[in-house]
Amino acid sequence: MTTVRPGAGTRRPGGAAAGPSREPLYVRLRWAAGDAATITRRYLIHLRSAPERAVMALALPLVFTLLFVYVLGSNMAVPDGGSYVDFLIPGMLAQITVFGVAASASAVADDKDKGITDRFHSLPMSRIGVPLGQSLAEILGGLLTLLVMAGCGLLVGWRPEASGPRLAAAFALLVFARYAFGWLGMWLGLVLPSRSATDLIGMLTFPLTMVSNVFVPTDGLPAGVRPVAEWNPVSAVVSAVRELFGHPVPVADGAGWPLAHPVAAALGWSLLLLAVFGPLAVSAFRTPKH
């Protein structure tokens, strides 16, 4: 027995109307929101049934924190003579947001390889609801990882000096950046040929964070690398959250515009990623390539 949504009319498999859509816009938006909530719930159920994914997501921040604070931190110097822990932890939080590219790509590619994406296409589901639900699910996973990383930072001596609203703004910026990078990951997961191809994304995102101000100030980098690091979206996010957490790093003379205006630059990069890869990811989901 097939259940047809009121007002849906005749719909092709996959939810596309046989003729011009007659549903009011608010109805289509309600369906998309319901489908997105279903996909988000599916992700959380799978996370509960696969605890090793949660363990890895929680253990990775701890390993990185201990490695860079206690192994490398003793040889690092901050330009204003401040604490390297206060310099490092905002960078580590930003690095976690960028790792969302690989997480989103792997999740989407895994569904595609297992035929789950084809199953979504055979159901009367909103074409934007599925990627939207996946992006919201990745935000929940990313927020948990950010909170664990922040907790690790507090354990090793990180102490933000910002007020409550600025702390909230810093975490909101990190979550927004994670959301934007997640759409890039979803697009890559949909267009790359296989799940194994997405494994390379994690290897490529790590160099992206290395050529930035996550671990060292950009003014100490070689002349040929410094402009790349200054205009790196990761550097903008790092500088923005350092400023919001109350530990800004002095900007060297001649530094690029993103480091001089980090909050605006971080928001701009995030909006650009959403504007470009949001429609691309939805389009790739609508027209799968096999």
HELIX and SHEET records of a PDB file:
HELIX    1   1 LEU A   25  SER A   49  1                                  25    
HELIX    2   2 PRO A   51  LEU A   66  1                                  16    
HELIX    3   3 LEU A   67  LEU A   72  3                                   6    
HELIX    4   4 GLY A   73  ASN A   75  5                                   3    
HELIX    5   5 TYR A   84  VAL A   98  1                                  15    
HELIX    6   6 GLY A  100  ASP A  113  1                                  14    
HELIX    7   7 ILE A  116  SER A  122  1                                   7    
HELIX    8   8 GLY A  129  LEU A  155  1                                  27    
HELIX    9   9 GLY A  164  VAL A  191  1                                  28    
HELIX   10  10 ARG A  195  MET A  210  1                                  16    
HELIX   11  11 THR A  218  GLY A  220  5                                   3    
HELIX   12  12 ARG A  226  GLU A  230  1                                   5    
HELIX   13  13 PRO A  233  PHE A  245  1                                  13    
HELIX   14  14 TRP A  257  ALA A  260  1                                   4    
HELIX   15  15 PRO A  262  ARG A  286  1                                  25    
END                                                                             
